[in-house]
Amino acid sequence: MDLSGANGAEPVEVVRGFETIAHANAFARRYVRDSVDICRAPGMDAKAVMEVWGQFGLDAEVVGAEEQGWRSANELAAFAAARATDPEERNWRILDPRREEGEAEEEE
């Protein structure tokens, strides 16, 4: 979900093709983690990070899995409080199922 409104009438992008709920959860978590850290500037406190993220960030949630689906509200405060220390925490691209589709098309 594009929180900035930059996508106009299409603020929500649906990503399909995850092999498991765990795969979808890991992608969503890393996607939001990366967005929060992109919104962070040196010297910002957690409240300021949340404000900027709420205006310009990208949110994600896993739907269709009820209790098992990841929601940003569960970890957002922790993300805002401290920058990710491991680059893998932000590497959502490696988990993106659309990446595999693009690779398959290139091989044809």
DRENPADREN-961836 format. One record per residue: residue in three letters; y, x, z of N, C-alpha, C, O, CB in turn; residue number from 1. Coordinates in Angstrom, 3 decimals. Atoms other than C-alpha are relative to their C-alpha. Glycine has a CB too. Example, Ala and Ser with C-alpha at 12.3 -4.5 7.8 and 13.67 -1.06 7.14 Angstrom:
milum|n.py|n.px|n.pz|ca.py|ca.px|ca.pz|c.py|c.px|c.pz|o.py|o.px|o.pz|cb.py|cb.px|cb.pz|marvex
ala|-1.190|0.890|0.000|-4.500|12.300|7.800|1.200|0.900|0.000|1.181|1.936|0.665|0.027|-0.992|1.246|1
ser|-1.190|-0.820|-0.060|-1.060|13.670|7.140|1.090|-0.770|0.730|2.198|-0.261|0.899|0.462|0.414|-1.415|2
END
This chain:
milum|n.py|n.px|n.pz|ca.py|ca.px|ca.pz|c.py|c.px|c.pz|o.py|o.px|o.pz|cb.py|cb.px|cb.pz|marvex
met|-1.164|0.840|0.000|0.000|0.000|0.000|1.239|0.894|0.000|1.416|1.728|0.889|-0.009|-0.961|1.213|1
asp|-1.237|-0.756|0.097|3.315|1.469|-1.087|1.045|-0.674|0.877|1.516|-1.766|0.559|0.485|0.101|-1.476|2
leu|-0.939|0.584|-0.952|5.662|0.853|1.839|1.441|0.082|-0.470|2.310|-0.585|0.093|-0.131|0.682|1.330|3
ser|-1.370|-0.190|0.470|8.746|1.930|-0.124|0.461|-1.107|-0.933|1.661|-1.286|-1.145|0.121|1.323|-0.697|4
gly|-0.359|1.017|0.981|8.625|-0.930|-2.592|0.202|0.581|-1.391|0.627|-0.133|-2.300|1.251|-0.718|0.436|5
ala|-0.209|-0.659|1.290|8.742|1.584|-5.454|-0.900|-0.556|-1.097|-0.596|-0.401|-2.280|-0.235|1.485|0.138|6
asn|0.900|0.569|0.995|5.853|-0.179|-7.177|0.365|-1.432|-0.359|-0.406|-2.118|-1.031|-1.420|0.051|0.501|7
gly|-0.490|1.321|0.372|7.870|-3.389|-7.470|-0.941|-1.107|0.390|-1.264|-1.277|1.566|0.247|-0.059|-1.463|8
ala|0.847|1.162|-0.242|5.642|-6.409|-7.816|-1.441|0.381|0.317|-2.241|-0.485|0.672|0.031|-0.912|-1.196|9
glu|1.373|-0.462|-0.239|2.487|-4.297|-7.382|-0.052|1.031|1.123|-0.431|2.176|0.877|-0.593|0.597|-1.283|10
pro|-0.011|-0.989|-1.085|2.815|-2.647|-3.949|-1.391|0.366|0.519|-1.535|1.311|1.294|0.826|-0.519|1.139|11
val|1.357|-0.251|-0.482|-0.947|-2.769|-3.368|-0.872|0.453|-1.163|-0.942|-0.206|-2.200|-0.596|-1.266|0.671|12
glu|0.966|-0.495|0.968|-3.437|-0.702|-5.311|-1.380|-0.112|0.636|-1.584|0.338|1.764|0.317|1.479|-0.433|13
val|1.362|0.148|-0.503|-7.104|-1.549|-4.875|-0.843|1.126|-0.589|-0.902|1.312|-1.804|-0.598|-1.406|-0.363|14
val|0.873|-1.093|0.422|-9.463|1.407|-5.005|-1.429|-0.445|0.268|-1.786|-0.790|1.395|0.339|1.348|0.752|15
arg|1.407|0.403|-0.109|-13.104|0.573|-5.667|-0.900|1.191|-0.345|-0.433|2.232|-0.810|-0.308|-1.213|-0.940|16
gly|0.963|-1.002|0.416|-16.254|2.585|-6.191|-0.513|0.898|1.110|-1.178|1.897|0.838|0.595|0.830|-1.042|17
phe|0.494|-0.806|-1.111|-16.962|3.952|-2.725|-1.496|-0.249|0.183|-1.967|-1.378|0.043|0.775|-0.323|1.308|18
glu|1.450|0.122|-0.150|-20.634|4.628|-2.084|-0.387|-0.658|1.319|-1.396|-1.359|1.391|-0.652|1.366|-0.100|19
thr|0.290|0.570|-1.314|-20.508|3.624|1.598|1.307|-0.359|0.699|2.389|0.030|0.258|-0.829|0.991|0.863|20
ile|-1.171|0.297|-0.832|-18.144|2.231|4.210|0.558|1.296|0.577|1.776|1.457|0.660|-0.363|-0.993|1.142|21
ala|-0.451|-1.282|-0.549|-17.993|5.724|5.731|0.832|0.766|-1.033|1.837|1.384|-0.682|-1.211|0.853|0.449|22
his|-0.739|-0.653|1.091|-16.830|7.105|2.357|1.378|-0.638|-0.145|2.379|0.072|-0.243|-0.788|-0.098|-1.340|23
ala|-1.277|0.717|0.106|-14.111|4.431|2.090|0.881|0.285|1.207|2.083|0.505|1.056|-0.237|-1.514|-0.132|24
asn|-0.771|-0.274|-1.215|-13.041|4.988|5.705|0.592|1.401|-0.015|1.758|1.586|0.335|-0.877|-0.175|1.234|25
ala|-0.481|-1.387|0.035|-12.756|8.756|5.255|1.137|0.142|-1.013|2.131|0.813|-0.736|-1.158|0.973|-0.352|26
phe|-1.056|-0.037|1.008|-10.700|8.312|2.071|1.285|-0.624|0.537|2.353|-0.019|0.438|-0.451|-0.726|-1.276|27
ala|-1.183|0.700|-0.511|-8.321|5.786|3.686|0.671|0.800|1.102|1.896|0.919|1.123|-0.379|-1.391|0.521|28
arg|-0.552|-0.773|-1.113|-7.877|7.904|6.806|0.757|1.221|-0.514|1.883|1.476|-0.089|-1.119|0.435|0.962|29
arg|-0.649|-1.198|0.531|-7.078|11.071|4.856|1.237|-0.357|-0.832|2.233|0.366|-0.811|-0.992|0.805|-0.850|30
tyr|-1.111|0.449|0.837|-4.797|9.159|2.463|1.230|-0.282|0.854|2.336|0.148|0.524|-0.395|-1.257|-0.796|31
val|-1.114|0.311|-0.898|-2.649|7.847|5.309|0.447|1.255|0.742|1.647|1.472|0.915|-0.400|-1.102|1.004|32
arg|-0.341|-1.241|-0.708|-2.787|11.152|7.190|0.903|0.867|-0.866|1.899|1.409|-0.387|-1.279|0.782|0.390|33
asp|-0.797|-0.785|0.930|-1.436|12.932|4.123|1.389|-0.614|-0.169|2.389|0.104|-0.163|-0.708|0.104|-1.357|34
ser|-1.281|0.680|0.175|1.300|10.335|3.631|0.913|0.200|1.206|2.112|0.432|1.049|-0.223|-1.489|-0.240|35
val|-0.800|-0.204|-1.216|2.453|10.650|7.242|0.554|1.425|0.025|1.732|1.629|0.317|-0.851|-0.274|1.276|36
asp|-0.466|-1.386|-0.044|2.633|14.436|7.007|1.009|0.304|-1.111|1.895|1.136|-0.917|-1.185|0.952|-0.108|37
ile|-0.987|-0.162|1.065|4.517|14.254|3.690|1.361|-0.530|0.462|2.399|0.016|0.086|-0.460|-0.732|-1.287|38
cys|-1.243|0.608|-0.497|7.119|12.079|5.442|0.630|0.794|1.137|1.768|0.520|1.517|-0.267|-1.416|0.466|39
arg|-0.468|-0.772|-1.146|7.511|14.608|8.268|0.901|1.153|-0.452|0.563|1.898|-1.372|-1.195|0.539|0.804|40
ala|-0.900|-1.139|0.236|10.450|17.031|8.236|0.032|0.837|1.280|-0.231|0.315|2.364|1.458|-0.480|-0.410|41
pro|-0.055|-0.853|-1.199|10.853|19.997|10.602|0.917|-0.594|1.070|2.018|-1.062|0.780|0.482|1.412|-0.371|42
gly|-0.796|0.461|-1.131|12.086|18.975|14.035|-0.060|-1.490|0.276|0.520|-1.949|1.260|1.391|0.377|-0.214|43
met|0.086|1.445|-0.221|11.257|15.270|13.694|-0.949|-0.313|1.144|-2.012|0.296|1.266|-0.459|-0.717|-1.276|44
asp|0.926|0.467|-1.023|9.770|13.538|16.698|-0.862|-1.120|-0.596|-0.628|-1.562|-1.720|0.769|-0.494|1.274|45
ala|0.948|0.999|0.489|6.973|10.971|16.373|0.700|-1.293|-0.417|0.323|-1.905|-1.417|-1.041|-0.298|1.070|46
lys|-0.714|1.236|0.341|9.387|8.028|16.363|0.686|0.122|-1.356|0.633|-0.802|-2.167|1.036|-0.341|1.086|47
ala|-0.678|-0.218|1.281|11.384|9.489|13.485|-1.005|0.053|-1.153|-0.748|-0.481|-2.232|0.821|1.301|0.044|48
val|1.046|-0.057|1.034|8.204|10.235|11.528|-0.460|-1.415|-0.335|-0.607|-1.758|-1.508|-1.209|0.870|0.473|49
met|0.430|1.388|0.219|7.091|6.623|11.981|1.048|-0.785|-0.788|0.704|-1.572|-1.669|-0.274|-0.694|1.345|50
glu|-1.064|0.708|0.712|10.466|5.342|10.795|0.027|0.378|-1.476|0.125|-0.493|-2.340|1.356|0.297|0.639|51
val|-0.009|-0.446|1.392|10.415|7.452|7.638|-1.247|-0.491|-0.717|-1.164|-0.981|-1.843|0.096|1.534|-0.081|52
trp|1.246|0.460|0.609|6.766|6.629|6.953|0.069|-1.498|-0.284|-0.392|-1.948|-1.333|-1.202|0.318|0.913|53
gly|-0.123|1.446|0.192|7.522|2.915|7.388|0.889|-0.379|-1.169|0.779|-1.485|-1.698|0.532|-0.633|1.244|54
gln|-0.886|0.261|1.128|10.174|3.178|4.684|-0.501|0.591|-1.314|-0.249|0.037|-2.384|1.362|0.540|0.298|55
phe|0.365|-0.720|1.220|8.603|5.608|2.233|-1.473|0.356|-0.120|-1.894|0.902|-1.140|0.791|1.236|-0.085|56
gly|1.384|-0.451|-0.027|4.969|6.120|3.150|-0.966|-0.868|-0.775|-0.593|-1.850|-1.417|-0.454|0.085|1.388|57
leu|1.106|0.717|0.622|1.647|4.935|1.838|-1.003|-0.352|1.091|-1.421|0.509|1.865|-0.670|0.849|-1.136|58
asp|0.957|0.462|-0.988|-0.689|2.863|3.969|-1.304|-0.340|-0.705|-1.318|-0.541|-1.920|0.547|-1.224|0.781|59
ala|1.297|0.364|0.559|-4.364|2.093|3.439|-0.825|-0.677|1.076|-0.658|-0.420|2.268|-0.740|1.242|-0.563|60
glu|0.965|0.604|-0.911|-7.033|-0.046|4.987|-1.251|-0.327|-0.791|-1.204|-0.559|-1.999|0.581|-1.277|0.688|61
val|1.275|0.322|0.622|-10.667|-0.707|4.275|-0.295|-1.462|0.312|-0.451|-1.844|1.472|-1.153|0.946|0.508|62
val|0.251|1.433|-0.169|-11.286|-4.405|3.712|-1.411|-0.339|-0.451|-2.029|0.383|-1.233|1.031|-0.834|-0.790|63
gly|1.327|0.442|0.363|-14.505|-6.287|3.405|-1.090|0.566|0.884|-2.272|0.300|0.664|-0.271|0.357|-1.402|64
ala|0.986|-0.596|-0.893|-16.198|-4.351|6.176|0.172|-0.486|1.427|-0.469|0.024|2.345|0.095|1.511|-0.044|65
glu|-0.326|0.550|-1.312|-14.827|-6.382|9.102|0.217|1.073|1.056|1.157|1.859|0.936|-1.092|-0.928|0.449|66
glu|-0.219|-0.932|-1.121|-15.218|-4.318|12.292|-0.145|1.457|-0.404|0.393|2.333|0.274|-0.969|-0.301|1.119|67
gln|0.273|-1.379|0.378|-16.342|-1.198|10.433|1.090|0.619|-0.867|1.109|1.836|-1.049|-1.306|0.071|-0.720|68
gly|-1.038|-0.511|0.888|-13.306|-0.882|8.139|1.117|0.696|0.752|1.556|0.221|1.800|0.569|-1.119|-0.823|69
trp|-1.057|-0.788|-0.616|-10.674|1.715|8.982|1.350|-0.681|-0.182|1.629|-1.237|-1.244|0.031|1.412|-0.591|70
arg|-1.362|0.538|0.035|-7.130|0.537|9.790|0.942|1.073|0.538|0.644|1.710|1.548|0.116|-1.332|0.837|71
ser|-0.939|-1.048|-0.401|-4.142|2.855|10.077|0.558|-0.229|1.392|0.865|0.733|2.095|1.136|0.088|-0.991|72
ala|-0.580|0.301|-1.314|-2.866|1.075|13.198|-0.760|0.695|1.127|-0.184|0.984|2.176|0.011|-1.509|0.238|73
asn|0.808|-0.638|-1.036|-5.714|2.675|15.154|0.354|1.467|0.239|0.101|1.988|1.326|-1.446|-0.103|-0.364|74
glu|-0.265|-1.437|-0.132|-4.514|6.255|14.528|1.421|0.407|-0.371|1.770|1.583|-0.267|-0.959|0.763|-0.852|75
leu|-1.327|-0.321|0.504|-0.963|6.059|13.234|0.868|0.734|1.014|1.548|1.695|0.654|0.689|-1.254|-0.428|76
ala|-0.811|-0.666|-1.028|0.708|7.035|16.509|-0.422|1.460|0.167|0.429|2.337|0.312|-0.121|-0.744|1.348|77
ala|0.488|-1.375|-0.123|-1.492|10.133|16.780|0.386|0.826|-1.220|0.744|1.996|-1.084|-1.523|0.015|0.184|78
phe|-0.404|-0.700|1.219|-0.768|11.071|13.160|1.480|0.387|0.077|1.860|1.503|-0.275|-0.264|-0.881|-1.245|79
ala|-1.439|-0.249|-0.084|2.975|10.768|13.786|0.332|1.048|1.060|1.299|1.796|0.916|0.741|-1.298|0.304|80
ala|-0.269|-0.910|-1.114|2.789|12.777|17.007|-0.251|1.459|-0.345|0.401|2.345|0.209|-0.841|-0.380|1.180|81
ala|0.342|-1.398|0.294|1.258|15.899|15.457|-0.454|0.153|-1.448|-1.228|-0.651|-1.966|-1.103|0.501|0.955|82
arg|0.389|-0.330|1.376|0.908|17.412|12.012|-1.490|0.354|-0.046|-2.028|0.889|0.924|0.859|1.182|-0.550|83
ala|1.403|-0.374|0.179|-2.635|17.851|10.697|-0.124|1.519|0.059|0.678|2.234|-0.543|-0.558|-0.546|-1.349|84
thr|0.187|-1.444|-0.122|-3.936|21.302|11.594|-1.008|0.541|-1.010|-0.990|1.730|-1.328|-0.449|0.345|1.406|85
asp|1.014|-0.388|0.972|-6.821|21.382|9.115|0.345|-0.666|-1.337|0.470|-1.890|-1.387|-1.442|-0.405|0.486|86
pro|-0.342|0.586|1.300|-5.980|20.891|5.404|-0.985|-1.074|-0.462|-0.610|-1.974|-1.213|0.071|1.086|-1.039|87
glu|0.996|1.005|0.387|-9.203|18.900|4.994|0.361|-1.390|0.523|-0.035|-2.393|-0.071|-1.381|0.403|0.515|88
glu|-0.412|1.287|-0.547|-7.685|16.151|7.167|0.883|-0.771|-0.975|1.009|-1.992|-0.877|0.733|0.200|1.316|89
arg|-0.911|0.617|0.957|-5.279|15.483|4.293|-0.573|-0.046|-1.412|0.074|-0.586|-2.310|1.309|0.742|-0.010|90
asn|0.560|-0.112|1.343|-7.584|16.090|1.317|-0.738|-1.277|-0.406|-1.968|-1.312|-0.430|-0.945|1.200|-0.079|91
trp|0.584|1.268|0.437|-8.149|12.510|0.159|-0.478|0.075|-1.442|-1.370|-0.675|-1.836|1.011|-1.131|0.154|92
arg|0.336|-0.081|1.431|-8.392|13.546|-3.495|-1.477|0.315|-0.232|-2.087|-0.192|-1.172|0.859|1.060|-0.680|93
ile|1.409|-0.369|0.151|-11.840|15.066|-3.020|-0.922|-1.203|0.217|-2.052|-1.216|-0.269|-0.361|1.120|0.984|94
leu|0.798|1.190|-0.296|-13.079|11.671|-1.782|0.318|-1.178|-0.915|-0.308|-2.232|-0.800|0.212|-0.409|1.431|95
asp|-0.474|1.094|0.843|-11.333|9.558|-4.435|-1.046|-0.334|-1.065|-1.343|0.508|-1.911|1.347|0.367|-0.662|96
pro|1.017|0.345|0.993|-13.965|7.659|-6.469|0.567|-0.074|-1.413|-0.192|0.019|-2.378|-0.643|-1.322|0.357|97
arg|-0.614|0.020|1.334|-11.489|7.404|-9.363|-0.071|1.381|-0.631|-0.059|1.499|-1.856|1.468|-0.477|0.078|98
arg|0.129|-1.373|0.481|-11.760|11.181|-9.679|-1.302|0.164|-0.767|-1.335|0.786|-1.829|0.062|1.000|1.170|99
glu|1.311|-0.087|0.644|-15.431|10.875|-10.551|-0.008|-0.761|-1.317|-0.633|-0.320|-2.282|-1.092|-0.542|0.928|100
glu|-0.087|0.780|1.245|-14.667|8.195|-13.165|0.714|0.806|-1.077|0.278|0.833|-2.228|0.738|-1.342|0.241|101
gly|-0.758|-0.808|0.942|-12.098|10.467|-14.812|-0.807|1.162|-0.517|-0.720|1.497|-1.698|1.261|0.503|0.638|102
glu|0.845|-1.111|0.410|-14.529|13.358|-14.887|-1.079|-0.453|-0.966|-1.396|0.257|-1.921|-0.630|0.658|1.210|103
ala|1.040|0.530|0.884|-17.223|11.189|-16.496|0.583|-0.301|-1.387|-0.070|-0.050|-2.400|-0.633|-1.279|0.609|104
glu|-0.641|0.300|1.279|-14.774|10.052|-19.210|0.282|1.274|-0.773|0.145|1.296|-1.996|1.298|-0.781|0.217|105
glu|-0.303|-1.274|0.660|-13.798|13.664|-19.949|-1.254|0.608|-0.625|-1.176|1.281|-1.652|0.619|0.989|1.001|106
glu|1.252|-0.579|0.493|-17.454|14.611|-20.447|-0.489|-0.697|-1.263|-1.233|-0.097|-2.039|-1.073|-0.076|1.077|107
glu|0.488|0.767|1.163|-18.033|11.894|-23.102|0.558|0.488|-1.302|0.235|-0.060|-2.356|0.333|-1.447|0.153|108
END
